[in-house]
Every structure is written in C-alpha cells, then in structure tokens.
Amino acid sequence: MCATLRVAVLSDLHYTRVERGPCLPQAAAAGGLDLMEELIKKFEREQQPSADLLVCPGDITDRANPQAFAAGWAQINRLGKALRAQRLVAATGNHEVQSRSPGSPVAAGNAEHAIDPLEFLVNEPGYPTTFSTPHQKWVYWGRGYEILLDDNSIVVLVNSCHYHVTLQDNEFERGRISDIALEELKLDLERLAANRPFRIVVLHHPPVPHEETGLELGRTPMHNGPALMKLLRDTSLDWIVIHGHKHHHRLVRADGDVYQPIIFGAASFGAMLRGDMASRTRNQFYIISLETSKDALGGDRLSGNIRALHWSNSAWEETVDVSWGLPSGCGFTWDTIEPAGLAAQIRALLQSSNGHFLEWSEVVSSLPKLRFLMPGQMAALKEQMRRAKINLIEGDSPFPSQLSISAP
C-alpha cells in the first residue's frame, strides 16, 4: 500500500505596498485582479481538501517591507485554510531580511542607529511555521535550520539567508548553510529520516547552480549547496528539495549515481515578470502529489506528479504551453525511465485497440508510470514513439493529445 502526500507550493510572492489600498503581490500592484485573492476563491469554491502541506520557499515581501510581509503572510495563511492544508511551512528569503543598509548603522559609535534585520520576522506569529515546541523557533533562527516531524514525513526547513544579517555584500548576494550546521544535520538525519516515507527540504536559494539558456539568472552559487545535496544522497534515501529565488521553474535530479535528490525550483507566484523571463514563464502555483512504492527490499521510494497552474491576468489556468511555465502533468520517479521500452508498451496498447485513436489520458491510465515523466523525458519518449511508427496529434503541450498506429 503506497503512502501519499500532497504538497502545495508558492514562492516569491513579492508583496509590496500600494499608494492607495492594501498591499499586493507585485504582479497585481500595477492594477488588475489580485491573483492571490483569485486563487483563494478558486479553492474555496472547490470545497474539498486540496493539499496536506503548504510550502512557501521565501520572498513573501519585497525589499524587507514589514507591512507588506504581514499582509502576504496573512494571505498565505488564508490560502492554507482554503486548501485545507494541515501545515504551513515557509523558508526565509533574501527579500525578508534587511540585509542592505547604509554604512552608518554598522559603524562604530553609531549604535543608536543599529537595526535588527530580523525583528519583524521573529515577531510574526506562526512564522516560519507553527512549531510543536516553542524553542524550535529559536533553533531555526539560531542554527539556520530546524526539523519538522510527523508519522509520515520529515521536513528540513533551511534558512539559507542565515548569514544575510551580517550586511556583507558577499552574504546577501548568495545563500549559505554553514559547515557546523551540516555536521549537525547529518547526525539528525541518521536518527530521524529512515522511518518516514516522505523526506522534504525547503529553502530559498537553489542548492546547485540554476541556469537556463537565453536567460540571465545570475551565477552566484549557494555556499555548501552541493555539500547539502551530498549529505542527502549519502542517507541512501529519496528526498525532494523545494526552492525558489530564481523566478524560473525547474525539475531536475541532483548529481550522483544513486539516490540523487529531486530538485524542484518554483517559478515566482507574484513578481512582475519582464523581458526574456516573461516569454519563458508566467506566475505559477503548484500542487505536487507525492506517493511511495516499495523497492525489492521493502524500502520506501518516492515518485510525484505535478499539477501546475499559471496566472493568465484574469484567472488561474492549468499550465499546458511550455512557454507558460512548468507544464501540468509532469513528474518524477525513483524508478528507471527507459523511453524505448515505454514506446514499445504504448505501441502494443495501440495495436490492441484495433487501430482506434487513444487519448493521452487513456494511455496514462493503462501505463501509470507515464505520470512521472520529467519534461526532458517526455521529449525523449515522443522521439521513440515516432521511431515506433506511432502517430501523435500534438499542440503546445509537451504531451500529445491523441495517439494512433498505422495498420501494418
């Protein structure tokens, strides 16, 4: 019997103050509908549980604005209720921390002008999550990570902005997890991770370089990000790592031969997208349906399917066109994806249908492994299906709408 967990994800909301009216996400501040309000209404209308866990990997506000942060956090909590999520978890983003300031506050003799870059964050009720014991909040702020546990899941909440409070340029330009934090985390995971089927890391900065041809996303790497990925890989367990920051989506495996963590980078929920970025993605929201299956030795292995929505400037819609963002219906799995073998199975299925067209949804129902294809794997599968003389009816989606096979 497989276990399931639905994880809703929204990142980089960038709530900002508006001259007249309430604080809004950047994308709504210039006028038009409030995309957050519309998403809340959408799930309120559905009147059914849509997610077990709501995750925000940071940048709720823009330029560390306390009023905009409070407004954004309140709306995220409203969304959690609309989704009927049992838990809300947020990582701290660089726009939450007052990490850029004039030299005077840190100059000797100017202590009266000193600022606390974390003050409004620490004082916000329930942020970054509702911990089971009060001291865990201070562990998160003091150590740079904390662990959330229940019977089925372990969530490692990493503050990759932990060192931004130093106000040093080389810190606020990047994320970091310290050597000592990694040493402690290694011991924690040895004790806590193996007996829980769902293992999730949430942080703001991408732990490995996030680059995309034709987009300038910046190349400042997270300090110790690759070391964090190695630590997860060395547990010999499956992990999904959820981050934001780049405003551009991605779904990839980390480096390694086995047990490579899945890295899910969320596109921005609320930033104003401009230039080349606006032609590559739209503002997105996701629900990742995680499920486990057993390997040959009875261990829990992880797969997931992603429902992706994008904001069309008037409504939230299922993401079909790849130029709108990560496409809905893609996923990932621990199991081997062999495109030629899958194409052969699809051909056999079509041959048994006596030449009839089959909808892609019908094919997926017969071959459930197709729910777990990354976008690149789907592209490779289409090439193999063409080799197998399968006819594809295609549109803007990476998935064909219908398939058939010519009579021999």
C-alpha positions as CSV (number, residue, x, y, z in Angstrom):
1,M,0.0,0.0,0.0
2,C,1.6,3.3,-1.1
3,A,1.5,6.4,1.1
4,T,0.5,9.8,-0.4
5,L,1.2,13.4,0.5
6,R,0.0,16.5,-1.4
7,V,2.4,19.5,-1.2
8,A,1.2,22.9,-2.5
9,V,4.0,25.3,-3.4
10,L,4.1,29.1,-4.0
11,S,7.3,31.1,-3.9
12,D,8.5,34.6,-4.4
13,L,5.2,36.5,-3.9
14,H,6.9,39.9,-3.6
15,Y,4.1,41.6,-1.7
16,T,4.6,45.4,-1.9
17,R,3.0,48.5,-0.6
18,V,0.5,50.3,-2.8
19,E,0.0,54.0,-2.6
20,R,-3.7,53.6,-2.1
21,G,-5.2,50.4,-0.9
22,P,-3.9,47.1,0.5
23,C,-0.5,45.6,0.0
24,L,-0.5,43.3,-3.1
25,P,1.9,41.0,-5.0
26,Q,4.0,43.0,-7.4
27,A,2.1,41.4,-10.4
28,A,-1.2,42.9,-9.1
29,A,0.1,46.2,-7.7
30,A,0.1,48.0,-11.1
31,G,-3.6,47.3,-11.5
32,G,-5.9,44.4,-12.4
33,L,-7.1,41.5,-10.4
34,D,-5.4,40.3,-7.2
35,L,-4.0,36.9,-8.2
36,M,-3.8,35.7,-4.6
37,E,-7.4,36.6,-3.9
38,E,-8.5,34.8,-7.0
39,L,-6.5,31.7,-6.1
40,I,-8.0,31.6,-2.6
41,K,-11.5,31.9,-4.1
42,K,-10.8,29.1,-6.6
43,F,-10.0,26.6,-3.8
44,E,-12.8,27.9,-1.6
45,R,-15.2,27.1,-4.4
46,E,-13.8,23.6,-4.7
47,Q,-14.8,22.9,-1.1
48,Q,-12.5,19.9,-0.7
49,P,-9.1,19.2,0.7
50,S,-6.5,20.0,-2.0
51,A,-3.2,19.8,-0.1
52,D,-1.8,18.3,3.1
53,L,1.1,20.7,3.3
54,L,1.6,24.3,2.0
55,V,5.2,25.3,1.3
56,C,6.5,28.8,0.6
57,P,10.2,28.9,-0.1
58,G,10.6,32.6,0.6
59,D,10.4,36.2,-0.6
60,I,6.9,36.8,0.7
61,T,7.6,40.5,0.6
62,D,9.8,42.9,-1.4
63,R,12.8,44.8,0.0
64,A,12.0,43.7,3.5
65,N,8.9,45.8,3.9
66,P,7.3,44.8,7.3
67,Q,3.7,45.9,6.3
68,A,3.8,44.1,3.0
69,F,5.3,41.0,4.7
70,A,2.5,40.9,7.3
71,A,-0.1,41.2,4.5
72,G,1.4,38.5,2.4
73,W,1.8,36.1,5.4
74,A,-1.9,36.7,6.3
75,Q,-2.9,35.8,2.8
76,I,-0.7,32.7,2.7
77,N,-2.5,31.5,5.8
78,R,-5.9,32.2,4.2
79,L,-4.7,30.1,1.2
80,G,-3.7,27.3,3.6
81,K,-7.2,27.3,5.0
82,A,-8.8,27.3,1.5
83,L,-6.6,24.3,0.6
84,R,-7.4,22.7,4.0
85,A,-3.7,22.1,4.5
86,Q,-2.7,20.6,7.8
87,R,0.5,22.5,8.0
88,L,2.1,25.7,6.5
89,V,5.9,26.0,6.2
90,A,7.9,28.9,4.9
91,A,11.6,29.4,4.4
92,T,13.2,32.8,4.8
93,G,14.0,34.7,1.5
94,N,16.5,37.4,0.9
95,H,13.7,39.9,0.5
96,E,12.6,39.2,4.0
97,V,15.9,40.2,5.5
98,Q,17.0,43.9,5.9
99,S,20.4,43.0,4.5
100,R,21.2,46.1,2.6
101,S,21.7,49.3,4.6
102,P,23.9,52.4,4.6
103,G,27.3,52.1,6.3
104,S,26.3,54.2,9.4
105,P,24.3,51.5,11.2
106,V,27.3,49.2,11.4
107,A,29.9,51.8,12.0
108,A,31.4,52.1,15.5
109,G,29.9,54.9,17.6
110,N,26.5,54.7,15.8
111,A,24.9,52.0,17.9
112,E,21.8,54.2,18.4
113,H,21.1,53.7,14.7
114,A,21.6,50.0,14.7
115,I,18.9,47.9,13.1
116,D,17.7,44.3,13.7
117,P,17.4,42.8,10.2
118,L,15.1,40.0,11.6
119,E,12.9,41.9,14.0
120,F,9.6,41.9,12.2
121,L,10.1,38.2,11.1
122,V,10.8,36.9,14.6
123,N,7.8,38.8,15.9
124,E,5.4,37.5,13.3
125,P,3.0,34.8,14.8
126,G,3.4,31.4,13.3
127,Y,6.3,32.3,11.1
128,P,8.1,30.4,9.6
129,T,5.8,27.7,10.8
130,T,3.9,26.6,13.9
131,F,6.5,24.5,15.7
132,S,5.4,21.8,18.1
133,T,7.5,23.3,20.9
134,P,8.3,27.0,21.3
135,H,12.1,26.6,21.5
136,Q,12.2,25.2,17.9
137,K,11.6,28.8,16.6
138,W,14.8,29.9,18.2
139,V,16.7,26.9,16.9
140,Y,15.7,27.8,13.4
141,W,16.9,31.4,13.8
142,G,20.0,30.5,15.8
143,R,21.3,27.4,14.0
144,G,20.0,28.1,10.4
145,Y,17.7,25.0,10.1
146,E,15.1,23.1,12.1
147,I,13.3,19.8,11.5
148,L,9.6,19.2,11.5
149,L,8.3,15.7,12.0
150,D,5.1,13.7,11.9
151,D,4.5,9.9,11.4
152,N,4.9,10.0,7.7
153,S,7.2,12.9,6.9
154,I,10.3,14.8,7.8
155,V,10.6,18.4,6.6
156,V,14.0,20.1,6.9
157,L,13.5,23.9,7.0
158,V,16.8,25.6,6.0
159,N,17.3,29.3,6.4
160,S,19.7,29.9,3.5
161,C,19.6,33.6,4.4
162,H,21.0,32.9,7.9
163,Y,24.1,35.0,7.2
164,H,22.4,37.9,5.5
165,V,22.1,39.7,8.8
166,T,25.9,40.4,8.6
167,L,25.0,43.1,6.0
168,Q,28.1,42.0,4.0
169,D,27.9,42.1,0.2
170,N,29.3,38.5,-0.2
171,E,26.4,37.2,2.0
172,F,23.3,38.9,0.7
173,E,24.3,38.0,-2.8
174,R,24.1,34.3,-2.1
175,G,22.7,31.7,0.2
176,R,24.5,29.6,2.7
177,I,24.3,26.7,5.1
178,S,27.3,26.5,7.5
179,D,29.8,23.7,8.0
180,I,28.7,23.2,11.6
181,A,25.0,23.1,10.6
182,L,25.8,20.4,8.0
183,E,27.6,18.3,10.6
184,E,24.6,18.6,13.0
185,L,22.1,17.9,10.2
186,K,24.0,14.7,9.3
187,L,23.5,13.4,12.8
188,D,19.9,14.4,12.8
189,L,19.1,12.7,9.6
190,E,20.8,9.5,10.7
191,R,18.3,9.4,13.6
192,L,15.1,10.7,12.1
193,A,14.9,10.2,8.3
194,A,14.8,6.4,7.6
195,N,11.4,5.6,9.2
196,R,9.4,8.3,7.4
197,P,8.4,7.8,3.8
198,F,8.3,11.5,2.8
199,R,11.5,13.5,3.1
200,I,11.5,17.1,2.1
201,V,13.9,20.0,2.3
202,V,12.6,23.6,1.9
203,L,15.0,26.6,1.4
204,H,15.0,29.8,-0.6
205,H,18.2,29.6,-2.6
206,P,18.9,26.9,-5.2
207,P,21.4,24.5,-3.7
208,V,23.1,23.8,-7.1
209,P,23.5,26.3,-10.0
210,H,20.2,27.1,-11.7
211,E,20.9,28.2,-15.3
212,E,18.7,28.4,-18.4
213,T,19.9,29.0,-21.9
214,G,18.8,32.5,-23.0
215,L,18.0,33.8,-19.5
216,E,20.3,35.8,-17.2
217,L,19.5,34.2,-13.8
218,G,22.8,35.1,-12.0
219,R,25.5,32.6,-11.2
220,T,26.4,33.3,-7.6
221,P,26.2,29.8,-6.1
222,M,24.8,28.9,-2.7
223,H,27.7,28.2,-0.3
224,N,27.7,24.5,0.7
225,G,24.7,23.8,-1.5
226,P,26.5,20.8,-3.2
227,A,27.6,19.6,0.2
228,L,23.9,19.6,1.3
229,M,23.0,17.6,-1.7
230,K,25.7,15.1,-1.0
231,L,24.6,14.8,2.6
232,L,21.1,13.9,1.4
233,R,22.4,11.5,-1.1
234,D,24.5,9.7,1.4
235,T,21.5,8.8,3.5
236,S,20.6,6.3,0.8
237,L,17.0,7.6,0.9
238,D,14.9,9.6,-1.6
239,W,14.5,13.4,-1.0
240,I,12.7,16.2,-2.7
241,V,14.3,19.7,-2.4
242,I,12.0,22.7,-2.9
243,H,13.4,26.1,-3.5
244,G,12.6,29.5,-5.1
245,H,14.6,32.7,-5.7
246,K,15.2,32.5,-9.4
247,H,11.6,33.2,-10.5
248,H,12.1,30.4,-13.1
249,H,10.9,26.9,-12.8
250,R,12.9,23.7,-13.0
251,L,12.6,20.0,-12.2
252,V,15.9,18.1,-12.2
253,R,17.9,15.5,-10.4
254,A,21.0,16.5,-8.4
255,D,24.3,15.0,-9.4
256,G,25.2,11.5,-8.3
257,D,25.0,7.8,-9.3
258,V,22.2,6.7,-6.9
259,Y,19.6,8.4,-4.6
260,Q,20.0,11.8,-6.3
261,P,17.7,14.2,-4.7
262,I,14.9,15.7,-6.8
263,I,15.3,19.5,-7.1
264,F,12.1,21.4,-7.7
265,G,12.5,25.1,-8.4
266,A,9.3,27.1,-8.2
267,A,8.6,30.0,-10.6
268,S,7.5,33.2,-9.0
269,F,4.0,33.4,-7.8
270,G,3.7,37.2,-7.7
271,A,6.7,39.0,-9.1
272,M,6.4,41.3,-12.1
273,L,8.0,39.3,-14.9
274,R,9.8,41.3,-17.6
275,G,11.9,40.9,-20.7
276,D,13.0,37.4,-21.6
277,M,11.7,35.9,-18.4
278,A,8.1,37.0,-19.3
279,S,8.4,34.9,-22.5
280,R,9.6,31.8,-20.7
281,T,7.2,31.6,-17.8
282,R,4.2,33.1,-16.1
283,N,3.4,33.4,-12.4
284,Q,2.8,29.8,-11.2
285,F,1.3,27.8,-8.3
286,Y,1.8,24.0,-7.9
287,I,0.4,21.0,-6.1
288,I,2.9,18.1,-6.0
289,S,1.2,14.7,-5.4
290,L,3.8,12.6,-3.8
291,E,3.5,8.8,-3.4
292,T,5.7,6.0,-2.3
293,S,6.2,2.5,-3.6
294,K,8.4,-0.3,-2.3
295,D,11.7,-1.4,-3.7
296,A,13.0,-5.0,-3.7
297,L,14.0,-4.8,-0.1
298,G,10.8,-3.1,1.1
299,G,12.2,0.4,1.3
300,D,10.1,3.4,0.6
301,R,10.9,5.0,-2.8
302,L,9.5,8.4,-4.0
303,S,7.6,9.4,-7.1
304,G,5.5,12.5,-7.8
305,N,3.1,14.1,-10.2
306,I,2.7,17.9,-10.5
307,R,-0.4,19.9,-11.1
308,A,0.7,23.4,-12.3
309,L,-1.4,26.5,-12.6
310,H,-0.5,29.8,-14.1
311,W,-2.0,33.3,-13.9
312,S,-3.4,34.5,-17.2
313,N,-4.0,38.0,-16.0
314,S,-7.7,37.2,-15.5
315,A,-7.8,33.7,-14.0
316,W,-5.7,30.7,-12.8
317,E,-5.5,28.1,-15.5
318,E,-3.9,24.7,-16.0
319,T,-0.4,25.2,-17.5
320,V,-0.3,23.5,-20.9
321,D,2.0,25.5,-23.1
322,V,5.7,25.2,-22.0
323,S,6.2,28.9,-22.6
324,W,3.8,29.5,-19.6
325,G,6.0,27.6,-17.2
326,L,6.5,24.0,-15.9
327,P,3.7,22.0,-17.6
328,S,1.0,20.4,-15.6
329,G,1.1,16.6,-15.7
330,C,4.9,16.2,-15.5
331,G,6.6,14.5,-12.6
332,F,9.5,12.4,-11.4
333,T,10.2,8.9,-10.1
334,W,12.9,6.8,-8.4
335,D,12.3,4.1,-11.0
336,T,14.2,3.8,-14.2
337,I,12.6,5.6,-17.2
338,E,13.5,3.9,-20.4
339,P,11.9,5.8,-23.3
340,A,12.3,3.0,-25.9
341,G,10.7,0.4,-23.6
342,L,7.8,2.8,-22.8
343,A,7.3,3.4,-26.5
344,A,7.1,-0.3,-27.1
345,Q,4.5,-0.7,-24.4
346,I,2.4,2.2,-25.9
347,R,2.7,0.6,-29.4
348,A,1.4,-2.7,-28.0
349,L,-1.5,-0.9,-26.3
350,L,-2.4,0.9,-29.6
351,Q,-2.2,-2.4,-31.5
352,S,-4.7,-4.0,-29.1
353,S,-7.1,-1.1,-29.7
354,N,-7.8,-2.2,-33.3
355,G,-6.5,1.0,-34.9
356,H,-8.5,3.4,-32.8
357,F,-7.2,6.7,-31.6
358,L,-6.5,6.8,-27.9
359,E,-6.5,9.9,-25.7
360,W,-3.2,10.5,-23.9
361,S,-5.2,10.2,-20.6
362,E,-6.3,6.7,-21.6
363,V,-2.7,5.7,-22.3
364,V,-1.6,7.1,-18.9
365,S,-4.4,5.2,-17.2
366,S,-3.1,2.0,-18.7
367,L,0.6,2.8,-18.1
368,P,0.7,4.8,-14.8
369,K,4.5,5.3,-15.0
370,L,3.8,8.0,-17.6
371,R,2.5,10.2,-14.7
372,F,6.1,10.6,-13.5
373,L,8.0,11.9,-16.6
374,M,10.2,15.0,-16.4
375,P,9.8,17.3,-19.4
376,G,13.0,16.1,-21.0
377,Q,12.0,12.5,-20.6
378,M,8.7,13.2,-22.3
379,A,10.5,14.8,-25.2
380,A,12.7,11.7,-25.5
381,L,9.6,9.4,-25.3
382,K,8.0,11.3,-28.2
383,E,11.1,10.7,-30.3
384,Q,10.9,7.0,-29.5
385,M,7.2,6.8,-30.3
386,R,7.9,8.3,-33.7
387,R,10.5,5.6,-34.2
388,A,7.9,3.0,-33.3
389,K,5.6,4.4,-36.0
390,I,3.1,5.9,-33.6
391,N,1.1,8.8,-34.9
392,L,1.0,11.8,-32.5
393,I,-1.6,14.6,-32.5
394,E,0.2,17.4,-30.8
395,G,-0.4,21.0,-29.7
396,D,1.6,23.4,-27.5
397,S,1.6,20.9,-24.6
398,P,4.7,18.6,-24.2
399,F,2.1,15.7,-24.0
400,P,0.3,14.5,-27.2
401,S,-3.4,14.8,-27.1
402,Q,-4.1,11.6,-29.1
403,L,-2.2,8.7,-30.4
404,S,-2.7,6.0,-33.0
405,I,-0.8,3.5,-35.0
406,S,-1.0,2.8,-38.7
407,A,-2.1,-0.6,-39.9
408,P,0.9,-2.8,-40.8
